[in-house]
Amino acid sequence: MSSEVEFFDVLYLGIFVILSSAFDGRFYDGQKPSIPLMKEMACAIAHFYALLNYFSEQFIVVLGGEPVSHLYIVDRMLGEFAAASVVLAKGIEELDAKEKELSDEVECRIVNSACPGYIEAILQKSHPEVLPYYSRRLACGHKDFLWTGPNVQIISRSDCLNSLVPFARKGEFRDLPSHQIYTEDLDANPPIIPGTKTQVEKRGGDSLNLDDEQVKKRSRRS
């Protein structure tokens, strides 16, 4: 994870795991996922955050000359990936409606209109700090699944002291001044996409509970 490519390889995989239940048919139609499946997902997410914690102890992230917390990149990417997923799902649904593809295959696919509700439920439960930014990106029709911010520079915390002096004086920004994502005055209560809330409610609360310990870890790291 000492390079931009390695860092984003881990980041993309971790974010997909966080949102994976929204793309997995085993979580739809009121099904209650098996205990082994839930444990596997919780374990994968725990390993993801363990890697991030290790990364933060070893490296400093610099965006456009500004030292920024690695969590900024994680949360920004999560919000953008989630928004792009919803935009894609809505686009597929609109295409299906236009082409009137009412066949047996449609019944076997994940219901595209349900995907937004599942994604919002995941964010609401485990990543509420990302919801305002997600809501704004969704309103803009965000379609990029990859990182859209400045080039990422990763500096080892063990490098020559002289190279770290400017960053040590500033400290690491929690929110990038030039592109803030944690604004509190916008979209405090992001809307549920019409027609999806019922889909999520039918699913039931148990299927979203990855692991109480993971929720606690998420709270402690903020």
NORHUQUI-V647396 format. One record per backbone hydrogen bond with DSSP energy under -1.0 kcal/mol. NH is the residue of the N-H (numbers start at 1). CO is the residue of the C=O. Records with the same first field share a line. If there is no record, write none. Layout:
NH: CO + CO
//
This chain:
7: 3
8: 4
9: 5
10: 6
11: 7
12: 8
13: 9
14: 10
15: 11
16: 12
17: 13
18: 14
19: 15
22: 19
23: 20
27: 24
28: 25
31: 28
38: 34
39: 35
40: 36
41: 37
42: 38
43: 39
44: 40
45: 41
46: 42
47: 43
48: 44
49: 45
50: 46
51: 47
52: 48
53: 49
54: 50
55: 51
56: 52
57: 53
58: 54
59: 55
60: 155
62: 153
63: 66
66: 63
68: 61
69: 173
72: 69
74: 70
75: 71
76: 72
77: 73
78: 74
79: 75
80: 76
81: 77
82: 78
83: 79
84: 80
85: 81
86: 82
87: 83
88: 84
89: 85
90: 86
91: 87
92: 88
93: 89
94: 90
95: 91
96: 92
97: 93
98: 94
99: 95
100: 96
101: 96
102: 100
103: 101
114: 111
118: 114
119: 115
120: 116
121: 117
122: 118
123: 119
124: 120
125: 121
126: 122
127: 123
130: 127
134: 130
135: 131
136: 132
137: 133
138: 134
139: 135
140: 136
141: 138
142: 137
153: 62
155: 60
157: 58
159: 156
163: 160
164: 161
165: 161
168: 164
169: 165
170: 166
171: 167
173: 67
179: 176
196: 193
200: 196
201: 197
202: 198
208: 205
209: 206
210: 208
215: 211
216: 212
217: 213
218: 214
219: 215
220: 216
221: 217
//
